[in-house]
Amino acid sequence: MIRHFRARILSHFLHSPCPCHAPASRIPPLFSPQRLLSATASTISPKPFAVEEYLVATCGLTQAQALKASKKLSRLKSPCNPDTVLSFLSDLGVPPSDIAALVAVDPHVLYASVKKNLSPRVKELSDLGLSRSQIARLVPLAPFSFRTSAFSRKVSFWLSVFDGSFEVLLRAQSWNSALLGCSIEKVAVPNVAFLQQCGISVSKVANLNLFSSRLFTLKLKSLQEAAERVEEFGIKCGSPMFRYAFAMMAFMDKEDVIEKIRLLQKIGFSQDDVLVIVRKAPLVLRLSEERIRRSVHFLTRDVGLEAAYIAQRPALFMYSLEKRLLPWYFLLKVLSENGLLNVELSYYYTAVLSEKMFVQKFVLPYKDRVPDLTDDYASMCSGKDLQGAVLNKI
């Protein structure tokens, strides 16, 4: 039996065709070209998603921005969700440059769900009465906070504080990115209440300068200390100058204020003079020591003004020495010494004129009598030549 079985197996192998000579149609597909390509593809892993390259090519970031942002996107494995986010922002009306700025500051926005996060936020803002164009302007200015569920409530609060003005809110947020991110209960409400207690119009504070909007998110204690320092200079709450002095004091260390006062006294101002300067122009205390010294030196030595006179007119400190005070003074001096001015002019009167008015009064009327006067005036104001240009022409 066993012998018979072995004979049948041997006979099968002897009479079966050799695989090497089998017809092409019967070649097993294991080593066919298609199978080889498929096998090669299965053994080589797909190229990983290049986050940094995507941020530059698709999002518009610079190489440096992309390098920094990519470190926060280690979980990003495909462009699928980022493409959806970018498309949503673009459809909303956010310009490409603003989208790039938003992604650079808040890379995690590329992880956001359009359906569960971004779209609901836009609807909530629309329900407040904001148009899509307004929302498109606001979103890039509110990285991080825009994606939070409390965002619309914070927008609603600040709109009510700013008398419903979206433009004031937009300006305040652009100057202070923490505005729509801070706690309403712990920060916003107490600060707004204190400012109003000091007689300060919140809307006017938001429009003061680049620093003023930060008052809304400072610690309440800092605001209280700033108000006390302002009152020490005799500037009372509710007065027109209080909000300017307050906005300045809130961002200056007490030691810096003391140093500026000492400087003013050291270069010739009495204690009473200093009080007058601060009450009339508190921003003088924010000027650099070098600027104060150079301005006072010029006004006292060259122009011949008394310290008490300058103290009563502290606006002189705020003008550029190189682009206004010096060139205007030397031009007037030349005109006067050559008999081209028939009246004695107050230096302060001429210094506070608008540039357009100064040119109309003291440059254009004499351009025919002084060759190249207009060109020389422009040269002096640019800092290229403070006095030689006009002096050499007469």
PEKABEL-V978389 format. One record per residue. N is the residue number from 0. PSI is psi in whole degrees, -180 to 180 (none if undefined). OMEGA is omega in degrees with one decimal (none if undefined). Layout:
N/PSI/OMEGA  N/PSI/OMEGA
This chain:
0/-50/-179.2  1/-41/179.4  2/-41/-179.7  3/-41/-179.2  4/-44/178.4  5/-37/-179.4  6/-40/179.9  7/-40/179.0  8/-46/-179.8  9/-41/178.5  10/-36/-179.5  11/-45/-179.9  12/-37/-178.5  13/-36/-176.1  14/-5/177.5  15/141/178.5  16/148/178.9  17/134/-179.2  18/-35/-178.1  19/-25/-178.3  20/10/-180.0  21/149/178.2  22/153/-176.7  23/-34/-178.2  24/-18/-178.4  25/4/178.7  26/125/178.3  27/142/-174.0  28/1/-175.3  29/-38/-176.3  30/20/175.6  31/156/-179.9  32/-42/-179.0  33/-39/-178.4  34/-37/178.8  35/-43/178.9  36/-41/179.5  37/-41/-179.8  38/-39/179.5  39/-44/-178.6  40/-35/-177.6  41/-21/-178.2  42/-14/178.6  43/123/-178.4  44/146/180.0  45/152/-179.3  46/127/-178.0  47/153/-179.8  48/123/-178.5  49/93/-175.4  50/-49/-176.8  51/-42/179.0  52/-39/179.2  53/-42/-179.0  54/-35/179.6  55/-53/-172.6  56/-37/-174.2  57/-39/-176.7  58/-19/177.5  59/18/178.4  60/156/172.1  61/167/-179.3  62/-41/-179.9  63/-43/178.7  64/-42/-178.9  65/-40/179.2  66/-43/-179.8  67/-44/-177.5  68/-35/-177.0  69/-26/179.4  70/-20/179.9  71/3/-176.7  72/39/-176.4  73/-23/-179.0  74/-4/-177.8  75/115/-174.9  76/-10/179.3  77/162/-179.4  78/4/-173.2  79/-61/-178.0  80/-44/176.6  81/-40/178.5  82/-39/179.7  83/-41/179.3  84/-47/-179.4  85/-40/178.7  86/-41/179.6  87/-47/-179.7  88/-39/179.1  89/-44/178.4  90/-31/177.9  91/-26/179.7  92/10/178.4  93/123/-179.3  94/152/179.8  95/-39/-179.4  96/-37/178.3  97/-35/176.2  98/-43/179.0  99/-43/179.7  100/-40/179.5  101/-47/-179.1  102/-37/179.7  103/-39/-179.4  104/-39/-175.6  105/74/-177.8  106/-29/-176.9  107/-10/176.4  108/-25/179.1  109/-16/175.3  110/-17/-170.2  111/149/175.6  112/122/178.9  113/-44/-176.0  114/-44/-173.5  115/-17/-173.9  116/-65/-171.8  117/-48/-178.9  118/-44/176.8  119/-36/179.1  120/-42/179.5  121/-41/179.0  122/-41/179.6  123/-39/178.4  124/-36/176.5  125/-38/178.7  126/-22/176.6  127/-10/179.6  128/4/179.1  129/139/176.3  130/166/179.2  131/-35/178.8  132/-37/176.6  133/-43/178.3  134/-40/179.9  135/-29/177.5  136/-31/-175.5  137/-40/-174.2  138/-48/-178.6  139/-21/-179.5  140/-5/-177.2  141/57/177.2  142/153/-178.9  143/-61/-172.8  144/-29/-178.9  145/-33/-175.6  146/-2/-177.7  147/151/-176.7  148/-22/-177.7  149/3/-172.0  150/-48/-177.0  151/-34/179.0  152/-37/178.8  153/-39/176.3  154/-44/179.5  155/-42/-179.6  156/-51/-176.0  157/-31/174.7  158/-40/178.2  159/-36/178.7  160/-39/-177.6  161/28/175.4  162/34/175.8  163/7/-177.6  164/113/177.4  165/-36/-178.9  166/-39/177.0  167/-43/177.2  168/-45/-178.5  169/-43/179.8  170/-43/179.9  171/-41/179.4  172/-36/179.7  173/-29/178.5  174/-20/-178.4  175/94/-175.3  176/-13/180.0  177/-7/-174.0  178/-51/-176.9  179/9/177.7  180/-17/-175.9  181/162/179.0  182/131/178.8  183/-47/-174.8  184/-42/-173.0  185/-26/-173.9  186/-59/-171.3  187/-53/-176.5  188/-49/178.6  189/-40/-178.4  190/-44/178.9  191/-42/179.4  192/-41/-179.3  193/-42/178.8  194/-43/178.2  195/-34/177.0  196/-32/178.7  197/3/179.0  198/21/-177.2  199/128/174.9  200/120/-176.4  201/-40/179.6  202/-38/179.9  203/-35/176.6  204/-42/-178.7  205/-22/-178.1  206/1/-174.0  207/-66/-175.3  208/-174/-175.3  209/-26/-176.0  210/-25/-168.4  211/-37/-178.5  212/-20/178.8  213/-14/176.7  214/-31/-176.4  215/-20/-175.5  216/6/174.8  217/165/173.9  218/140/-178.1  219/-37/179.8  220/-38/178.7  221/-39/177.9  222/-41/-179.4  223/-41/179.2  224/-38/178.3  225/-41/179.3  226/-39/178.9  227/-41/-179.5  228/-37/178.5  229/-43/-179.1  230/-26/177.0  231/-24/177.3  232/6/178.5  233/15/177.7  234/114/-172.1  235/150/177.0  236/140/178.2  237/-15/179.1  238/154/-178.0  239/-34/-176.4  240/-14/-174.8  241/-45/-175.7  242/-32/177.3  243/-46/179.6  244/-39/-179.8  245/-46/-179.8  246/-28/179.3  247/-46/-177.5  248/-33/-176.5  249/-22/-177.4  250/16/175.8  251/137/174.1  252/148/-179.8  253/-37/-179.4  254/-37/178.7  255/-38/178.1  256/-44/-180.0  257/-41/-179.7  258/-40/179.4  259/-36/178.2  260/-43/177.5  261/-39/179.1  262/-47/-179.4  263/-40/178.7  264/-36/-178.7  265/-33/-177.2  266/15/168.5  267/0/-179.1  268/136/176.8  269/172/179.3  270/-40/178.0  271/-39/177.7  272/-44/-178.7  273/-43/178.9  274/-40/178.7  275/-44/-179.9  276/-48/-176.8  277/-39/-179.5  278/-35/-177.5  279/-34/-177.9  280/74/-177.1  281/-26/-178.3  282/-12/175.3  283/-33/-178.2  284/-16/178.7  285/-9/179.2  286/153/179.3  287/155/178.7  288/-42/-179.2  289/-43/-179.5  290/-43/179.3  291/-46/-178.9  292/-48/-176.9  293/-41/179.7  294/-46/-179.3  295/-40/179.1  296/-45/179.8  297/-46/-175.2  298/-34/-178.9  299/-44/-175.8  300/-48/-175.9  301/-50/-177.4  302/-29/178.4  303/26/179.5  304/148/176.4  305/152/-179.3  306/-41/-179.8  307/-36/178.7  308/-44/-180.0  309/-41/-178.7  310/-35/179.2  311/-14/-178.2  312/59/-173.4  313/-7/175.7  314/-23/178.4  315/-31/178.8  316/-29/-169.8  317/-13/179.4  318/150/179.4  319/129/178.6  320/-45/-175.1  321/-36/-172.7  322/-10/179.9  323/-64/-170.5  324/-52/-178.7  325/-55/-177.0  326/-38/-179.4  327/-40/-179.7  328/-49/-178.0  329/-36/177.8  330/-45/178.4  331/-38/179.9  332/-44/179.7  333/-45/179.1  334/-41/-179.3  335/-46/-177.6  336/-21/-179.8  337/19/173.6  338/21/-178.4  339/-8/174.6  340/127/-175.3  341/-8/-178.5  342/154/176.8  343/124/-174.4  344/146/172.7  345/128/-179.4  346/-39/-179.3  347/-40/179.2  348/-44/-178.9  349/-33/-176.4  350/-32/-175.4  351/0/175.7  352/152/171.7  353/156/-178.9  354/-38/179.5  355/-44/179.5  356/-39/179.2  357/-44/-180.0  358/-41/-179.7  359/-35/-176.1  360/-37/-168.1  361/-2/178.3  362/-58/-175.9  363/-41/-179.4  364/-19/-174.9  365/8/-175.5  366/-28/178.9  367/-25/-178.8  368/-21/177.3  369/103/-177.8  370/137/176.3  371/25/-178.0  372/-44/-178.5  373/-41/178.9  374/-41/-179.5  375/-37/178.0  376/-45/178.7  377/-37/179.8  378/-42/179.8  379/-44/-177.6  380/-22/177.2  381/-7/178.9  382/-1/-177.9  383/-33/-179.2  384/112/-174.1  385/-30/-179.3  386/-26/-173.4  387/-33/-175.1  388/-50/-178.9  389/-41/-178.3  390/-37/-177.3  391/-10/-176.7  392/-15/-173.7  393/none/none
